[in-house]
């Protein structure tokens, strides 16, 4: 069905009372144990980084605003991380007990 002034393009109609559909999210990758090989072909999403580091997603976003945290790459408008970069960053944060 076309709306007036839409130049013939069909526009979907919203059903009355229909609940909004939440965006689909994929399940995060299970973090690797130290010494396990990491698949470098797969980039981590923010959920993967947050799960590995044990912090909320919002913490990762806050760290980025403060130029802290593991460096990310942008894929279009999306942030992605190389697993080895996140693991290396986490190891750099370790301080000897003393």
Secondary structure as GFF3:
##gff-version 3
##sequence-region A 1 98
A	DSSP	beta_strand	43	44	.	.	.	ID=ss1
A	DSSP	alpha_helix	46	53	.	.	.	ID=ss2
A	DSSP	alpha_helix	57	65	.	.	.	ID=ss3
A	DSSP	beta_strand	73	75	.	.	.	ID=ss4
A	DSSP	beta_strand	78	82	.	.	.	ID=ss5
A	DSSP	alpha_helix	83	92	.	.	.	ID=ss6
###
